[in-house]
Amino acid sequence: MFSKETEDKFKYLASIYPRKRSALIPMLLAAQKEDGYIKAATIEYVARYLDLNASEVDSIMSFYTLLRRQPAGKYHIMICTNLSCLLQGSDEIEACVKRKLGIGLGEMTSDGLFSAIEFECLASCTTAPVMQINGEFYENLDVHKTEQILDELRKQG
């Protein structure tokens, strides 16, 4: 179901914790890295691997916003909307991203290049407003800076 590299990672993760179930989140993140999102079959597979019920895995997944059930764009944008970011203009950043990409939050551009979601807290309050794209932080944003970032990513394709 997964590449040898991911299967080896699963085996390693299941072996380093005192309880196998503790490997759940790292395993789901590894699966998501390979597939781009968590498929229903992945939930079943990981549940069996860790001797859990699929419903347990599913309920844990519903808590973690970093785990996706839908494919994401090549550039997955997480816009922080916590209080610090909101007070510094994250609503303007969100509006800019939606306008510039022509999508709503939770959607993906038709070319598969971009997707965007609201994220409760990216833990960078002193550099608000913030967004993260594929793990890279973009801080002290304004609309102009956000447009430049999106334009540069679009050029890179």
Secondary structure, DSSP 8 states (H G I E B T S, - for coil): ---HHHHHHHHHHHHHSSSGGGGHHHHHHHHHHHHSS--HHHHHHHHHHTT--HHHHHHHHTT-TTS-SS---SEEEEEE-SHHHHHTTHHHHHHHHHHHHT--TTEE-TTSSEEEEEES--S-GGG-S-EEETTEEE-S--HHHHHHHHHHHHHH-
